[in-house]
Amino acid sequence: MVSDSYNLWWAIFGASFLSDYLNWRDLQEIMGDTTLGRYNKNPRMRVQKAENVNKALEFITSRGVKLTNIGPEDIIDGNLKLILGMIWTLILRFTIADISEEGLSAKEGLLLWCQRKTEPYKEVDVQDFSLSWSDGLALCALIHRHRPDLLDYDKLDKAALQTDRHGNTILAFTIAAEHLNIPQLLEVEDLCDSNHPDERSVMTYIASFFHAFSSMDQAETVSRRVEKFAELMQSVWVSRNDYERRIRLLLSALSETQSQWEATIFSGSYADAKQQSTGFTTYKQTTKRTWVTERQDVATLFGNVQTKLKTYGLREYVPPPGLALPDLDEAWKGLLASEASRSRAINAQIRQIKETLRKKYADLANAFERRLHAISSELTAIEGTLESQQEQVQRIQTRLPALSDVLADVASAEAECGSANVEENDYTVFTCQDLEFELELLTQSVAKKIAFIDNQIVSRNMTNLTPAQLEQFESTFRYFDKDESNTLSVSEIAAALASLGIVYTDDDMVFIFEELTEAYGAVTFEAFINLLVDITEDQTSPEQLREAFRGIATDKPFVTELDLRIAHLPLPAIEYLREAMPSTSNGAGEPEYDYERWLDDLLTATYKALSSAHPPSTLSFASGVGVNPQCLTDYQALKLKKTHKYIIFTLSKDVTEIVVEKTSSSQSYEDFVGDLPETECRWAIYDFEFEKEEGGKRSKICFISWSPDDAKIKQKMLFASSKDALRRSLVGIAVEIQGTDFSEVAYESVLDKASRGA
């Protein structure tokens, strides 16, 4: 066993060495760096040897080595166990005890030192002072770590199962003895072939490596300290440069921004002021916050530099002039003052612009209202002949479009106020809506004045009507001119005539309206008066007057006040008739007026003789035509089966029914238009297909009433009165078109109407 051989070696060494006082003396003086004093130089007697050994043991004890259960006799008598234990104690005390690593004991400190030195070598795992060293790699690693010039660690045999234990160990022993002056205290076999190499022997040998490399470690420590200090100073230098660079950039940014603010010029528009206000707000939410963070970081960086220097007892850092933290504080105060000034300037500009916009709008609005008032006063003050008044009003009317342009300027100024969030205005009480309403009233007043003068000129020229008739007809026209356009629609003229006791069928009214429109362009006051002149010329017939009253009375022999009101007679006419016509009371006490007796008393024989031979009934005609079944059959074929593209209808020769004149499947719209006669009326159905602008095909069935201008009036009347009979029979019509010439039934015109709402 390795431990046994070492114990024997140490025992022999102890017996031969320690019994000789001279060896003791030399050993003690080497260990203690001092002499033992007087002793027996040539002891022959046991007592002399015991005295010398006892003096040596006392010296060992005085050096702090605690000896247990060993005396001079044990050494003189060669007690191997006790001598070996004492020698190990001396080795621990004077060879290993001074080894310390992080405050651990000598053994633990030495083990930690070995682990740290061999840590970079992945094949080495030092866990103890026994088997961890049996393959020689740990010894080679210690040598290579400190003296890589002595061996090439990469070329060593490091295979896990076939490691050259002996070769690696011999190499380490040889290099240690020859180059490091470390004696070979162990045998190769005792270290490599033992199941448990002696821990104390291995530790003693490894301690020699520790002492051999201690001087190198000290040099390494010194270098490490210098390196650490250099790294410290370099980090301080980098931090100082970083601090100076960042504070210089921050101070420059603060100064540059303030200079930009000072150089800013307002354009005077609200959009510009608002844009600058928005930019200032964005600055405070982004750039300013970045600067606040940078300011804090710079201050922290400066503090870190000072802390590092203070920690190592170095002189504190003094920044270059203008780059100290107090300089940054002063610059920051200047920035805050500039921000306040900037904010006040923007707010003052916005307030000034808003005030300017208020005054601008007020000036335009007040001036516009004054112009309206002046024109209104001018309109009221018009006088002179009708022709002179007509000329003056027409001149006023030509000035109205310019007012619309001025109102557009007022609206634009109001929009500017709205964009600037100007809601109140102490300089005017007029809104653009108010002025627009007043302009509309003025426009209507001018139009009414023109209509009134025109009507007065017409009335003046109507010498064949009495003033009372003119007054009655004019008031009737004004009453039924609901939109105050000085023209009447079909329903309005029908109601106006009915109020005067003149009643026609719907078809007759359409015919009359179209005739008047064709002659006058619209049913104007002049057209209305001329129509009444024509009618009243025929109303000298007692029979016509009786028919009119019978129409109002619904064939009763009397009329009531309610009948007169339902007929829309003007109130003065009703009052007159109530006073003029004889009356009797019915069972409910209501008066019933006898218009027959009143007319008999009123009309003279001479007046009756002058009755007209052309009663109003000549304007009316009866319509009772039917629809031939083939019309519906062909329509269904077009609608559901798409058999036909279009169908043309007409009246039969005896004018008793509507018949199909032609069907066609031609896809050419020009063919369809070509089948419409130039001077005759027709009806037509056309399956109209078209493309929508956003894509996709659409199809709509169109009903076309063809009544060309060159057709005979009687035929127009017949087709107009018969239209409803055909139209009601055709279900599913999407578009209705009235055509009087080919432009109204052209493809583009039909497409425009068909595509609406598609």
NORURQUI-V174187 format. One record per helix or strand of 2 or more residues. SS is the DSSP state (~ for helix, > for strand). FROM is the first residue (numbers start at 1). LEN is the number of residues. If there is no record, write none. Layout:
SS & FROM & LEN
SS & FROM & LEN
This chain:
~ & 2 & 17
~ & 21 & 12
~ & 46 & 17
~ & 72 & 5
~ & 80 & 17
~ & 106 & 13
~ & 131 & 3
~ & 137 & 10
~ & 153 & 3
~ & 165 & 15
~ & 188 & 5
~ & 199 & 65
~ & 270 & 16
~ & 287 & 25
~ & 325 & 56
~ & 386 & 34
~ & 432 & 30
~ & 467 & 14
> & 487 & 2
~ & 490 & 10
~ & 506 & 15
> & 523 & 2
~ & 525 & 14
~ & 542 & 12
~ & 561 & 6
~ & 571 & 10
> & 583 & 3
> & 591 & 3
~ & 595 & 8
~ & 605 & 5
~ & 616 & 4
> & 626 & 2
~ & 629 & 13
> & 646 & 6
> & 657 & 8
~ & 669 & 6
> & 682 & 10
> & 697 & 10
~ & 713 & 17
> & 735 & 5
~ & 742 & 4
~ & 747 & 9
